[in-house]
């Protein structure tokens, strides 16, 4: 039953709002309590833009056990043999970010992108602001057999035709 519910959410997720989906999942967890054992598997870092934030609103820390995965940005920095302690790290999922300001302030930016904040859009913003020489690393399908890592200058990427899947972007000035 729960598997079917998750599959339904996957196929309809493009039309549902993210917060609405979270409410559905949390209500389902509460209602599907046959064995008093509940498991919700999420990927990535539980402390970085994770559903754990919402779970903590419904459950106490004692009721939860969070087992973290590796953060995709952490993985990406390692794959390009760089460190992130001096970088701005953030997410633009469903929100805007002043990319220019962050890159000028930190000189190194790691981002989780979404369908609205595409790599081409980010590259155009840099190019329009005389930052076309910004180095852009793109990590696609990280840690999977079909993993790909690309390196561009923002100027080259702004008109690039390829659409990247499940990506992380690292920007260097």
Backbone as JSON Lines, residues from 0, in Angstrom:
{"i":0,"aa":"X","n":[0.82,-1.19,0.0],"ca":[0.0,0.0,0.0],"c":[0.86,1.25,0.0]}
{"i":1,"aa":"X","n":[1.86,1.3,0.87],"ca":[2.71,2.49,0.96],"c":[3.53,2.65,-0.31]}
{"i":2,"aa":"X","n":[4.02,1.53,-0.87],"ca":[4.78,1.55,-2.11],"c":[3.94,2.16,-3.23]}
{"i":3,"aa":"X","n":[2.69,1.72,-3.35],"ca":[1.79,2.23,-4.38],"c":[1.58,3.72,-4.19]}
{"i":4,"aa":"X","n":[1.43,4.15,-2.96],"ca":[1.25,5.56,-2.66],"c":[2.45,6.38,-3.13]}
{"i":5,"aa":"X","n":[3.65,5.89,-2.83],"ca":[4.88,6.6,-3.24],"c":[4.98,6.64,-4.76]}
{"i":6,"aa":"X","n":[4.67,5.52,-5.43],"ca":[4.72,5.5,-6.89],"c":[3.73,6.5,-7.47]}
{"i":7,"aa":"X","n":[2.53,6.61,-6.88],"ca":[1.54,7.59,-7.34],"c":[2.09,8.99,-7.19]}
{"i":8,"aa":"X","n":[2.74,9.26,-6.06],"ca":[3.32,10.59,-5.86],"c":[4.39,10.89,-6.91]}
{"i":9,"aa":"X","n":[5.2,9.9,-7.25],"ca":[6.24,10.1,-8.25],"c":[5.64,10.51,-9.59]}
{"i":10,"aa":"X","n":[4.58,9.87,-9.99],"ca":[4.0,10.15,-11.3],"c":[3.22,11.46,-11.3]}
{"i":11,"aa":"X","n":[2.73,11.87,-10.17],"ca":[1.94,13.09,-10.11],"c":[2.72,14.27,-9.54]}
{"i":12,"aa":"X","n":[3.96,14.09,-9.17],"ca":[4.71,15.12,-8.46],"c":[4.87,16.4,-9.26]}
{"i":13,"aa":"X","n":[4.86,16.3,-10.58],"ca":[5.01,17.51,-11.39],"c":[3.82,18.46,-11.22]}
{"i":14,"aa":"X","n":[2.68,17.95,-10.82],"ca":[1.5,18.8,-10.69],"c":[1.17,19.14,-9.23]}
{"i":15,"aa":"X","n":[1.82,18.48,-8.3],"ca":[1.55,18.76,-6.89],"c":[2.6,19.7,-6.32]}
{"i":16,"aa":"X","n":[2.2,20.54,-5.44],"ca":[3.15,21.4,-4.75],"c":[3.94,20.56,-3.76]}
{"i":17,"aa":"X","n":[5.22,20.9,-3.6],"ca":[6.11,20.15,-2.72],"c":[5.56,20.08,-1.3]}
{"i":18,"aa":"X","n":[5.11,21.19,-0.76],"ca":[4.62,21.19,0.62],"c":[3.36,20.35,0.76]}
{"i":19,"aa":"X","n":[2.54,20.33,-0.26],"ca":[1.34,19.5,-0.23],"c":[1.73,18.03,-0.2]}
{"i":20,"aa":"X","n":[2.74,17.66,-0.99],"ca":[3.22,16.28,-1.0],"c":[3.75,15.88,0.37]}
{"i":21,"aa":"X","n":[4.46,16.77,1.02],"ca":[5.0,16.47,2.35],"c":[3.86,16.21,3.33]}
{"i":22,"aa":"X","n":[2.81,17.03,3.26],"ca":[1.67,16.82,4.14],"c":[1.01,15.47,3.88]}
{"i":23,"aa":"X","n":[0.9,15.1,2.62],"ca":[0.31,13.8,2.27],"c":[1.16,12.68,2.86]}
{"i":24,"aa":"X","n":[2.47,12.78,2.69],"ca":[3.37,11.74,3.2],"c":[3.28,11.65,4.72]}
{"i":25,"aa":"X","n":[3.32,12.78,5.4],"ca":[3.26,12.76,6.86],"c":[1.93,12.2,7.35]}
{"i":26,"aa":"X","n":[0.83,12.57,6.71],"ca":[-0.47,12.02,7.1],"c":[-0.54,10.53,6.83]}
{"i":27,"aa":"X","n":[0.05,10.08,5.74],"ca":[0.05,8.65,5.42],"c":[0.85,7.87,6.44]}
{"i":28,"aa":"X","n":[1.99,8.43,6.84],"ca":[2.8,7.76,7.85],"c":[2.0,7.61,9.14]}
{"i":29,"aa":"X","n":[1.29,8.65,9.51],"ca":[0.49,8.61,10.73],"c":[-0.64,7.59,10.61]}
{"i":30,"aa":"X","n":[-1.27,7.5,9.44],"ca":[-2.41,6.61,9.24],"c":[-2.03,5.17,8.97]}
{"i":31,"aa":"X","n":[-0.87,4.94,8.39],"ca":[-0.41,3.57,8.11],"c":[0.45,3.13,9.29]}
{"i":32,"aa":"X","n":[-0.17,2.76,10.34],"ca":[0.55,2.47,11.57],"c":[0.21,1.05,12.03]}
{"i":33,"aa":"X","n":[0.24,0.11,11.12],"ca":[-0.17,-1.27,11.39],"c":[0.72,-1.93,12.43]}
{"i":34,"aa":"X","n":[2.05,-1.85,12.25],"ca":[2.98,-2.55,13.13],"c":[3.74,-1.61,14.07]}
{"i":35,"aa":"X","n":[3.34,-0.37,14.14],"ca":[4.02,0.63,14.95],"c":[5.48,0.82,14.51]}
{"i":36,"aa":"X","n":[5.75,0.47,13.27],"ca":[7.08,0.61,12.72],"c":[6.95,1.38,11.42]}
{"i":37,"aa":"X","n":[7.65,2.49,11.32],"ca":[7.55,3.31,10.14],"c":[8.95,3.63,9.64]}
{"i":38,"aa":"X","n":[9.08,3.65,8.35],"ca":[10.37,3.91,7.74],"c":[10.15,4.84,6.55]}
{"i":39,"aa":"X","n":[10.89,5.91,6.53],"ca":[10.86,6.85,5.42],"c":[12.29,7.0,4.95]}
{"i":40,"aa":"X","n":[12.55,6.59,3.73],"ca":[13.92,6.62,3.21],"c":[14.08,7.86,2.33]}
{"i":41,"aa":"X","n":[15.07,8.66,2.67],"ca":[15.38,9.87,1.92],"c":[16.85,9.8,1.53]}
{"i":42,"aa":"X","n":[17.23,10.49,0.51],"ca":[18.63,10.46,0.1],"c":[19.34,11.74,0.52]}
{"i":43,"aa":"X","n":[20.65,11.66,0.6],"ca":[21.46,12.85,0.84],"c":[21.69,13.16,2.3]}
{"i":44,"aa":"X","n":[22.07,14.38,2.55],"ca":[22.43,14.88,3.86],"c":[21.17,15.26,4.61]}
{"i":45,"aa":"X","n":[20.92,14.64,5.75],"ca":[19.69,14.9,6.51],"c":[19.64,16.31,7.11]}
{"i":46,"aa":"X","n":[20.77,17.0,7.16],"ca":[20.8,18.33,7.75],"c":[20.87,19.46,6.74]}
{"i":47,"aa":"X","n":[20.72,19.16,5.45],"ca":[20.86,20.19,4.41],"c":[19.66,20.12,3.48]}
{"i":48,"aa":"X","n":[18.7,21.01,3.68],"ca":[17.48,21.06,2.87],"c":[16.85,19.67,2.75]}
{"i":49,"aa":"X","n":[16.57,19.1,3.88],"ca":[16.06,17.73,3.94],"c":[14.64,17.71,4.47]}
{"i":50,"aa":"X","n":[13.95,16.62,4.22],"ca":[12.61,16.43,4.77],"c":[12.65,16.25,6.29]}
{"i":51,"aa":"X","n":[13.83,16.04,6.84],"ca":[13.95,15.92,8.3],"c":[13.4,17.17,9.0]}
{"i":52,"aa":"X","n":[13.54,18.32,8.37],"ca":[13.0,19.56,8.92],"c":[11.5,19.41,9.2]}
{"i":53,"aa":"X","n":[10.78,18.85,8.23],"ca":[9.34,18.67,8.38],"c":[9.0,17.54,9.33]}
{"i":54,"aa":"X","n":[9.81,16.5,9.33],"ca":[9.58,15.37,10.25],"c":[9.73,15.82,11.7]}
{"i":55,"aa":"X","n":[10.65,16.72,11.96],"ca":[10.87,17.21,13.33],"c":[9.68,18.03,13.83]}
{"i":56,"aa":"X","n":[8.88,18.57,12.92],"ca":[7.68,19.3,13.33],"c":[6.59,18.36,13.83]}
{"i":57,"aa":"X","n":[6.64,17.11,13.37],"ca":[5.61,16.13,13.74],"c":[6.07,15.14,14.79]}
{"i":58,"aa":"X","n":[7.38,14.91,14.88],"ca":[7.92,13.9,15.79],"c":[9.05,14.5,16.61]}
{"i":59,"aa":"X","n":[9.22,13.99,17.82],"ca":[10.32,14.44,18.67],"c":[11.62,13.77,18.17]}
{"i":60,"aa":"X","n":[12.78,14.32,18.53],"ca":[14.04,13.7,18.13],"c":[14.16,12.25,18.6]}
{"i":61,"aa":"X","n":[13.57,11.94,19.75],"ca":[13.62,10.57,20.28],"c":[12.82,9.58,19.44]}
{"i":62,"aa":"X","n":[11.84,10.08,18.7],"ca":[11.01,9.22,17.86],"c":[11.62,8.98,16.48]}
{"i":63,"aa":"X","n":[12.69,9.69,16.17],"ca":[13.29,9.6,14.85],"c":[14.71,9.04,14.93]}
{"i":64,"aa":"X","n":[15.1,8.39,13.89],"ca":[16.5,8.0,13.74],"c":[16.92,8.43,12.35]}
{"i":65,"aa":"X","n":[17.8,9.39,12.27],"ca":[18.28,9.91,10.99],"c":[19.64,9.29,10.68]}
{"i":66,"aa":"X","n":[19.73,8.7,9.52],"ca":[20.99,8.1,9.07],"c":[21.41,8.89,7.82]}
{"i":67,"aa":"X","n":[22.41,9.74,7.94],"ca":[22.74,10.63,6.82],"c":[23.47,9.92,5.68]}
{"i":68,"aa":"X","n":[23.26,10.45,4.52],"ca":[24.03,10.05,3.35],"c":[25.03,11.15,3.05]}
{"i":69,"aa":"X","n":[25.81,10.97,2.05],"ca":[26.78,11.99,1.67],"c":[26.06,13.09,0.9]}
{"i":70,"aa":"X","n":[26.4,14.3,1.17],"ca":[25.82,15.45,0.5],"c":[26.37,15.51,-0.92]}
{"i":71,"aa":"X","n":[25.5,15.7,-1.9],"ca":[25.94,15.71,-3.3],"c":[26.96,16.82,-3.56]}
{"i":72,"aa":"X","n":[26.84,17.94,-2.89],"ca":[27.82,19.01,-3.08],"c":[29.17,18.58,-2.5]}
{"i":73,"aa":"X","n":[29.15,17.91,-1.37],"ca":[30.38,17.38,-0.78],"c":[31.04,16.4,-1.75]}
{"i":74,"aa":"X","n":[30.25,15.52,-2.31],"ca":[30.74,14.54,-3.28],"c":[31.34,15.24,-4.49]}
{"i":75,"aa":"X","n":[30.64,16.25,-4.99],"ca":[31.1,16.96,-6.19],"c":[32.43,17.67,-5.94]}
{"i":76,"aa":"X","n":[32.56,18.35,-4.81],"ca":[33.83,19.01,-4.51],"c":[34.96,17.98,-4.48]}
{"i":77,"aa":"X","n":[34.72,16.82,-3.9],"ca":[35.74,15.78,-3.86],"c":[36.08,15.29,-5.26]}
{"i":78,"aa":"X","n":[35.08,15.12,-6.12],"ca":[35.31,14.63,-7.48],"c":[36.14,15.6,-8.32]}
{"i":79,"aa":"X","n":[36.06,16.9,-8.02],"ca":[36.88,17.86,-8.76],"c":[38.14,18.22,-7.96]}
{"i":80,"aa":"X","n":[38.42,17.43,-6.93],"ca":[39.62,17.58,-6.09],"c":[39.76,18.98,-5.51]}
{"i":81,"aa":"X","n":[38.68,19.45,-4.92],"ca":[38.7,20.76,-4.27],"c":[38.06,20.63,-2.89]}
{"i":82,"aa":"X","n":[38.15,21.69,-2.12],"ca":[37.58,21.73,-0.78],"c":[36.46,22.77,-0.76]}
{"i":83,"aa":"X","n":[35.6,22.68,0.25],"ca":[34.43,23.56,0.28],"c":[34.35,24.44,1.52]}
{"i":84,"aa":"X","n":[35.35,24.39,2.4],"ca":[35.23,25.15,3.64],"c":[35.19,26.67,3.42]}
{"i":85,"aa":"X","n":[35.63,27.13,2.27],"ca":[35.6,28.57,1.98],"c":[34.55,28.93,0.93]}
{"i":86,"aa":"X","n":[33.66,28.01,0.62],"ca":[32.65,28.22,-0.43],"c":[31.29,28.56,0.18]}
{"i":87,"aa":"X","n":[30.48,29.25,-0.59],"ca":[29.07,29.38,-0.25],"c":[28.39,28.12,-0.79]}
{"i":88,"aa":"X","n":[27.63,27.44,0.04],"ca":[26.91,26.24,-0.36],"c":[25.43,26.48,-0.11]}
{"i":89,"aa":"X","n":[24.62,26.27,-1.14],"ca":[23.19,26.52,-0.98],"c":[22.36,25.77,-1.99]}
{"i":90,"aa":"X","n":[21.08,26.03,-1.92],"ca":[20.12,25.41,-2.81],"c":[19.25,26.5,-3.41]}
{"i":91,"aa":"X","n":[18.93,26.35,-4.69],"ca":[18.0,27.27,-5.34],"c":[16.72,26.55,-5.73]}
{"i":92,"aa":"X","n":[16.43,25.46,-5.05],"ca":[15.18,24.73,-5.29],"c":[14.01,25.61,-4.88]}
{"i":93,"aa":"X","n":[13.27,26.09,-5.85],"ca":[12.08,26.88,-5.57],"c":[12.34,28.25,-4.99]}
{"i":94,"aa":"X","n":[13.54,28.77,-5.14],"ca":[13.8,30.12,-4.62],"c":[14.86,30.8,-5.47]}
{"i":95,"aa":"X","n":[14.96,32.09,-5.3],"ca":[15.93,32.88,-6.05],"c":[17.17,33.12,-5.21]}
{"i":96,"aa":"X","n":[18.27,33.36,-5.88],"ca":[19.53,33.63,-5.2],"c":[20.29,34.65,-6.03]}
{"i":97,"aa":"X","n":[20.94,35.59,-5.38],"ca":[21.79,36.55,-6.07],"c":[23.14,35.88,-6.34]}
{"i":98,"aa":"X","n":[23.22,35.18,-7.47],"ca":[24.43,34.41,-7.81],"c":[25.66,35.31,-7.89]}
{"i":99,"aa":"X","n":[25.48,36.49,-8.47],"ca":[26.6,37.41,-8.66],"c":[27.18,37.82,-7.31]}
{"i":100,"aa":"X","n":[26.31,38.21,-6.4],"ca":[26.75,38.64,-5.07],"c":[27.48,37.51,-4.35]}
{"i":101,"aa":"X","n":[26.91,36.3,-4.38],"ca":[27.53,35.16,-3.68],"c":[28.89,34.82,-4.3]}
{"i":102,"aa":"X","n":[28.99,34.85,-5.62],"ca":[30.27,34.51,-6.26],"c":[31.32,35.58,-5.97]}
{"i":103,"aa":"X","n":[30.92,36.84,-5.98],"ca":[31.88,37.92,-5.67],"c":[32.34,37.85,-4.22]}
{"i":104,"aa":"X","n":[31.42,37.51,-3.32],"ca":[31.75,37.44,-1.9],"c":[32.61,36.22,-1.56]}
{"i":105,"aa":"X","n":[32.29,35.06,-2.12],"ca":[32.97,33.82,-1.74],"c":[33.98,33.31,-2.77]}
{"i":106,"aa":"X","n":[33.84,33.73,-4.04],"ca":[34.7,33.29,-5.15],"c":[34.51,31.82,-5.51]}
{"i":107,"aa":"X","n":[33.74,31.09,-4.71],"ca":[33.46,29.68,-4.95],"c":[32.06,29.4,-4.42]}
{"i":108,"aa":"X","n":[31.19,28.82,-5.27],"ca":[29.79,28.6,-4.9],"c":[29.39,27.19,-5.31]}
{"i":109,"aa":"X","n":[28.76,26.46,-4.4],"ca":[28.2,25.14,-4.71],"c":[26.69,25.22,-4.59]}
{"i":110,"aa":"X","n":[25.98,24.79,-5.63],"ca":[24.53,24.93,-5.65],"c":[23.82,23.65,-6.07]}
{"i":111,"aa":"X","n":[22.67,23.43,-5.46],"ca":[21.71,22.45,-5.94],"c":[20.74,23.26,-6.81]}
{"i":112,"aa":"X","n":[20.59,22.9,-8.06],"ca":[19.74,23.67,-8.96],"c":[18.38,23.0,-9.14]}
{"i":113,"aa":"X","n":[17.49,23.69,-9.83],"ca":[16.17,23.12,-10.13],"c":[15.77,23.48,-11.55]}
{"i":114,"aa":"X","n":[14.53,23.14,-11.92],"ca":[14.1,23.37,-13.3],"c":[13.94,24.85,-13.64]}
{"i":115,"aa":"X","n":[13.79,25.72,-12.66],"ca":[13.68,27.16,-12.92],"c":[15.04,27.85,-12.91]}
{"i":116,"aa":"X","n":[15.92,27.39,-12.06],"ca":[17.27,27.94,-11.96],"c":[18.22,27.0,-12.71]}
{"i":117,"aa":"X","n":[18.09,27.01,-14.01],"ca":[18.86,26.1,-14.85],"c":[20.3,26.57,-14.98]}
{"i":118,"aa":"X","n":[21.13,25.67,-15.42],"ca":[22.53,26.02,-15.63],"c":[22.69,27.07,-16.71]}
{"i":119,"aa":"X","n":[21.89,26.98,-17.76],"ca":[21.95,27.99,-18.82],"c":[21.53,29.35,-18.29]}
{"i":120,"aa":"X","n":[20.51,29.39,-17.46],"ca":[20.06,30.67,-16.89],"c":[21.17,31.27,-16.02]}
{"i":121,"aa":"X","n":[21.77,30.45,-15.18],"ca":[22.85,30.93,-14.31],"c":[24.02,31.43,-15.16]}
{"i":122,"aa":"X","n":[24.38,30.67,-16.2],"ca":[25.49,31.07,-17.09],"c":[25.17,32.39,-17.8]}
{"i":123,"aa":"X","n":[23.94,32.58,-18.23],"ca":[23.55,33.85,-18.88],"c":[23.68,35.02,-17.92]}
{"i":124,"aa":"X","n":[23.26,34.81,-16.68],"ca":[23.36,35.89,-15.68],"c":[24.82,36.29,-15.49]}
{"i":125,"aa":"X","n":[25.71,35.3,-15.4],"ca":[27.13,35.62,-15.25],"c":[27.67,36.33,-16.48]}
{"i":126,"aa":"X","n":[27.33,35.84,-17.65],"ca":[27.82,36.44,-18.89],"c":[27.32,37.88,-19.04]}
{"i":127,"aa":"X","n":[26.06,38.12,-18.72],"ca":[25.49,39.47,-18.81],"c":[26.11,40.43,-17.8]}
{"i":128,"aa":"X","n":[26.75,39.89,-16.77],"ca":[27.38,40.72,-15.73],"c":[28.91,40.65,-15.79]}
{"i":129,"aa":"X","n":[29.44,40.46,-16.99],"ca":[30.89,40.44,-17.24],"c":[31.62,39.37,-16.45]}
{"i":130,"aa":"X","n":[30.95,38.26,-16.18],"ca":[31.57,37.15,-15.48],"c":[31.52,35.89,-16.35]}
{"i":131,"aa":"X","n":[31.62,36.07,-17.65],"ca":[31.57,34.96,-18.59],"c":[32.72,33.98,-18.44]}
{"i":132,"aa":"X","n":[33.81,34.42,-17.78],"ca":[34.98,33.55,-17.58],"c":[34.84,32.68,-16.32]}
{"i":133,"aa":"X","n":[33.71,32.79,-15.63],"ca":[33.46,31.96,-14.45],"c":[33.51,30.48,-14.86]}
{"i":134,"aa":"X","n":[34.28,29.71,-14.11],"ca":[34.36,28.27,-14.37],"c":[33.15,27.59,-13.73]}
{"i":135,"aa":"X","n":[32.49,26.75,-14.51],"ca":[31.28,26.05,-14.07],"c":[31.53,24.56,-14.18]}
{"i":136,"aa":"X","n":[31.5,23.89,-13.04],"ca":[31.57,22.42,-13.02],"c":[30.15,21.92,-12.82]}
{"i":137,"aa":"X","n":[29.77,20.92,-13.59],"ca":[28.44,20.34,-13.49],"c":[28.59,18.86,-13.19]}
{"i":138,"aa":"X","n":[27.96,18.43,-12.12],"ca":[27.95,17.02,-11.76],"c":[26.57,16.46,-12.01]}
{"i":139,"aa":"X","n":[26.5,15.43,-12.82],"ca":[25.22,14.85,-13.21],"c":[25.17,13.38,-12.79]}
{"i":140,"aa":"X","n":[24.09,12.98,-12.16],"ca":[23.9,11.59,-11.7],"c":[25.08,11.14,-10.84]}
{"i":141,"aa":"X","n":[25.46,11.98,-9.91],"ca":[26.63,11.71,-9.08],"c":[26.5,10.4,-8.3]}
{"i":142,"aa":"X","n":[27.56,9.66,-8.28],"ca":[27.73,8.38,-7.59],"c":[27.02,7.21,-8.28]}
{"i":143,"aa":"X","n":[26.39,7.45,-9.41],"ca":[25.74,6.39,-10.17],"c":[26.65,5.95,-11.33]}
{"i":144,"aa":"X","n":[26.4,4.78,-11.88],"ca":[27.25,4.31,-13.0],"c":[27.28,5.28,-14.19]}
{"i":145,"aa":"X","n":[26.21,6.04,-14.39],"ca":[26.17,6.99,-15.51],"c":[26.58,8.41,-15.09]}
{"i":146,"aa":"X","n":[27.36,8.51,-14.02],"ca":[27.87,9.81,-13.55],"c":[28.65,10.51,-14.65]}
{"i":147,"aa":"X","n":[28.42,11.82,-14.74],"ca":[29.18,12.65,-15.68],"c":[29.55,13.95,-14.97]}
{"i":148,"aa":"X","n":[30.77,14.41,-15.24],"ca":[31.21,15.7,-14.71],"c":[31.72,16.52,-15.89]}
{"i":149,"aa":"X","n":[31.18,17.72,-16.01],"ca":[31.52,18.61,-17.11],"c":[32.2,19.86,-16.57]}
{"i":150,"aa":"X","n":[32.99,20.49,-17.41],"ca":[33.63,21.76,-17.06],"c":[33.43,22.72,-18.23]}
{"i":151,"aa":"X","n":[32.88,23.89,-17.93],"ca":[32.63,24.92,-18.92],"c":[33.07,26.27,-18.37]}
{"i":152,"aa":"X","n":[33.17,27.24,-19.25],"ca":[33.17,28.65,-18.87],"c":[31.7,29.07,-19.01]}
{"i":153,"aa":"X","n":[31.26,30.01,-18.19],"ca":[29.86,30.45,-18.24],"c":[29.5,30.91,-19.65]}
{"i":154,"aa":"X","n":[30.41,31.58,-20.31],"ca":[30.19,32.05,-21.69],"c":[29.84,30.9,-22.63]}
{"i":155,"aa":"X","n":[30.49,29.77,-22.48],"ca":[30.23,28.59,-23.33],"c":[28.9,27.93,-22.98]}
{"i":156,"aa":"X","n":[28.56,27.95,-21.72],"ca":[27.39,27.22,-21.23],"c":[26.07,27.94,-21.5]}
{"i":157,"aa":"X","n":[26.11,29.26,-21.63],"ca":[24.86,30.03,-21.74],"c":[23.97,29.62,-22.9]}
{"i":158,"aa":"X","n":[24.56,29.11,-23.98],"ca":[23.78,28.68,-25.14],"c":[23.9,27.18,-25.4]}
{"i":159,"aa":"X","n":[24.4,26.46,-24.43],"ca":[24.59,25.02,-24.58],"c":[23.24,24.33,-24.68]}
{"i":160,"aa":"X","n":[23.1,23.44,-25.63],"ca":[21.81,22.79,-25.9],"c":[21.47,21.65,-24.95]}
{"i":161,"aa":"X","n":[22.47,20.94,-24.46],"ca":[22.22,19.76,-23.63],"c":[21.52,20.13,-22.34]}
{"i":162,"aa":"X","n":[20.52,19.33,-21.98],"ca":[19.85,19.52,-20.69],"c":[20.49,18.54,-19.72]}
{"i":163,"aa":"X","n":[20.87,19.03,-18.58],"ca":[21.54,18.2,-17.59],"c":[20.52,17.68,-16.59]}
{"i":164,"aa":"X","n":[20.71,16.42,-16.14],"ca":[19.8,15.79,-15.19],"c":[20.4,15.8,-13.79]}
{"i":165,"aa":"X","n":[19.55,15.83,-12.78],"ca":[19.95,15.64,-11.38],"c":[21.34,16.22,-11.13]}
{"i":166,"aa":"X","n":[21.47,17.52,-11.24],"ca":[22.81,18.07,-11.21],"c":[23.12,18.93,-9.99]}
{"i":167,"aa":"X","n":[24.42,19.06,-9.79],"ca":[25.0,19.95,-8.8],"c":[25.96,20.83,-9.58]}
{"i":168,"aa":"X","n":[26.04,22.07,-9.22],"ca":[26.92,22.98,-9.94],"c":[27.9,23.63,-8.95]}
{"i":169,"aa":"X","n":[29.16,23.71,-9.36],"ca":[30.19,24.4,-8.58],"c":[30.71,25.53,-9.46]}
{"i":170,"aa":"X","n":[30.73,26.74,-8.93],"ca":[31.15,27.92,-9.67],"c":[32.42,28.48,-9.07]}
{"i":171,"aa":"X","n":[33.39,28.83,-9.92],"ca":[34.65,29.43,-9.46],"c":[34.87,30.74,-10.2]}
{"i":172,"aa":"X","n":[35.29,31.73,-9.47],"ca":[35.62,33.03,-10.07],"c":[37.11,33.19,-10.08]}
